[in-house]
Amino acid sequence: MHKTQVNSSNIQSIGYDAPSATLEVEFTSGDVYQYFNVPDYLYQQFLQSSSYGKFLNDNISYNYRYQKIK
């Protein structure tokens, strides 16, 4: 999974695996979450957002099944 480092106070990196439609978010705290069945267009919008935390809360966290992996 390719991960992109982002400039955010809460999020360190964002990764996406297209074949499984899995979004991975690593927080500055060290916690890592995977969100499942996230469409590619939403991942692209996430990367382009001006506030990663707000985008995650508004569009992903409560709409997709997730699992803490670290």
N, C-alpha and C positions, 0 to 999 in steps of 0.2 A: 504494500500500500504506500503510495506516494504521499508524503506529508508536507504541508506548506506552513512555514513559520509565519505568524501574523503579529501585528503590532496591536496588542490589546492588554488591558490591565488584568483581565481574568483568563484569557485563552492564549495558550502558547502555540499550539499548532492545530491544523485541520487536515484530515486525511480522508480519502474517498477510494473505495474499491468498486469500480463500475460493474463488474460481473455479478457481484452479490448485492449491489446497491447499499453498501454499508458505509456510513459516515462515522469517522472517528474524531473525537474532540479531546485534545489534551489540555487540561487547565494548568494555570501557573502553580497551583497547589500540588501538582503531580498526579491528580486524579485523571483517569482516562475513561471515557464513555464511548460506547458504540451505539449508533442509532440505525435501525434496520428498515429496509425498503424505502430509503430516501431517494427520490428521483434525481438524476444528474442535473437537471435544470435548477433544482433547489440548492444543490451543492454549489453550482456556479454563481447563483445569486448570493449565497452565503459568503463566498470569497470576495465578491464585489461590494458587500455591504459596508456602510460607514461605521456601524457599531455591531461588532460580532456578537457580543453578549445579548444585545437587544434582539438581533435577528434570530439567534438560537432560541431565546425565550418565546418570541412571538410566532415563530414558524416551524420549529422542530421539536423542542423539548416535550410539549404536551400533545403532539400530533403523531409521534412515531414511537414504537416500542424501542426500549433501550436497555442496556446492560452496562454496569460498571465493571471494567475489566482490570483496573489497577487503582 
